[in-house]
Amino acid sequence: MRALSFGGGRSATVPVGGELLSDGVGLKVGALESVTVTLYLDAPTGPATFHAQAGATSYRAAGDHRSDLGAEAFTETSRSWYYLSGVEVAGGRSAAHRDGVVAFGDSITDGYGATPDTDNRYPDELAERFAAAGRPRSVVNQGISGNQLTNDTSWAGEKAVARFRKDVLNEPNVGTVIVLEGINDIGASEWPDFPGGPTPDVSVEQLIAAQRELIRAAHAKGIKVIGATLTPFKGAAYYTERGEIKRDALNDWIRTSGEFDGVLDLDRALSDPADRDRMAAAYDVGDHLHPNDAGYRAMAEAVDLGTL
């Protein structure tokens, strides 16, 4: 148990629309070890920032239980995370070699559809591969469900080209980013029931221009960029043949342009050999868009660790 402080004080107020970083704390953690962070809010907060469908349970209790070593008081649960956006870990191999990896994307990076509380999202599985190889590396999951490359949305946050600086470039000791973005730009413009309404139509040329913007920004910071092909979505709620044409064209550019430092072909890794536009049933959580645990494992296994 360690008490966190902010500028030496035990309490802090988060400014509207802002962020706070606590003081550092001495706490050794091993590869794949879990860390629990307990927050106490001393008054009703009103609407809270949160990470919906985060894939791990949050536990709540009335009153101040920051010092509790046991879980007995925490009888309320939620599948969302509130306020806490990340934990920075200093030291270790990633700091010495600047070899942290950021997985940057939408719900397929976020891990929607993975079994809750099992750490089976593809960035989790990738971290396990590094550890199993005897050279653990930091893997930061910067996926936001519903996120788009080119459009801000009211429920899924800033577009990728806007949030890339703080979510990738400003993360400490990052050497590589894996970019998996664009399927929501394609699908949301075709689907009237997309949360918040359909977003503006986007061309393949616009998607490529946005990918190039991310590549340039990363290279300017000395960060390698791995381009991931968009996964199959035939049968999904927002699938259309027009959208499939765009997905195929963007994937062809990712594979052949030579503009990335490496390519992660997740389209091939997850597609049904009998219908390459459709996700294989063994990897499909059931909505024909998001992988299940086996699918996320296959994504991580498709990564060439040597390119990272």
Protein Blocks (a to p, Z undefined) as FASTA:
>chain_A
ZZddeehiabdcddehiacddddddddddehiacddddddfbdebjadddehkopacddd
edjfklpmbfklmmbccfbdehiabdcdeejjklmnopaccddddfklnogoiaghklpa
fklmmmmmmmmnopacddddfbdehiafklccfklopafklmmmmmmmmpghiabdcdde
hjlmmmmmmmmklghiaaddddfklmmmmmmmmmmmmmmnopacdddddddfehiakbcf
klmmmmmmmmmmmmmnomagbdcdfklmmmcfklmkbccfklpgolomaccfklmmmmmm
mpcfklZZ
